[in-house]
Amino acid sequence: MQPSSPMSCRIGSFDAAVHTDVVLAANDAEAADRLLLRGGGGTAFRPALNALTAPDLPNGLVALTDGLGCVPPAPPGFPVLWVLTPAGQPPAAWAQSVSLPAHRWGRRRSPPSPTPIRLRRQCS
């Protein structure tokens, strides 16, 4: 029996391009505190999915998203879970999805969510 490898988590941030792609060891809390995530709209999922290529395919991908973005027509070679903002819609049916509950941050309340506009696009 081979010893198990230490657990790690690959963290990335992207919009139309990948901006952050780092691997954090399970015991590296300081690195997690220094992690800077970037993005800002114009989401395209293909660059992030393409960054996760063989031979080091992940066991799965958990994507935090509002669901608005360009998605490939076919799933990648690993499971994907969309974790959606409260008003978010799954960007592709080939993945599982869950929605985050609405949450009050301190005393500020979020404005009521408008009816979501469906802007899902297929990537060419």
CORVEN-V286577 format. One record per pair of residues at least 24 apart in sequence whose C-alpha atoms are under 7 Angstrom apart, sorted by sequence separation. I is the first residue (numbers start at 1). J is the second residue. D is the distance in whole Angstrom. If there is no record, write none. Layout:
I & J & D
I & J & D
//
This chain:
13 & 37 & 6
14 & 38 & 7
15 & 39 & 5
45 & 69 & 7
67 & 91 & 5
13 & 38 & 6
14 & 39 & 5
15 & 40 & 6
43 & 68 & 7
44 & 69 & 5
45 & 70 & 6
46 & 71 & 6
13 & 39 & 6
15 & 41 & 6
16 & 42 & 6
43 & 69 & 5
44 & 70 & 5
45 & 71 & 5
46 & 72 & 6
87 & 113 & 6
15 & 42 & 6
16 & 43 & 5
42 & 69 & 7
43 & 70 & 6
44 & 71 & 6
49 & 76 & 7
15 & 43 & 4
16 & 44 & 5
15 & 44 & 6
18 & 47 & 6
87 & 116 & 7
91 & 120 & 6
17 & 47 & 6
18 & 48 & 6
14 & 48 & 7
73 & 122 & 6
70 & 120 & 6
71 & 121 & 6
72 & 122 & 6
73 & 123 & 7
68 & 119 & 6
69 & 120 & 6
70 & 121 & 5
71 & 122 & 5
72 & 123 & 5
68 & 120 & 6
69 & 121 & 7
70 & 122 & 6
71 & 123 & 5
70 & 123 & 6
//
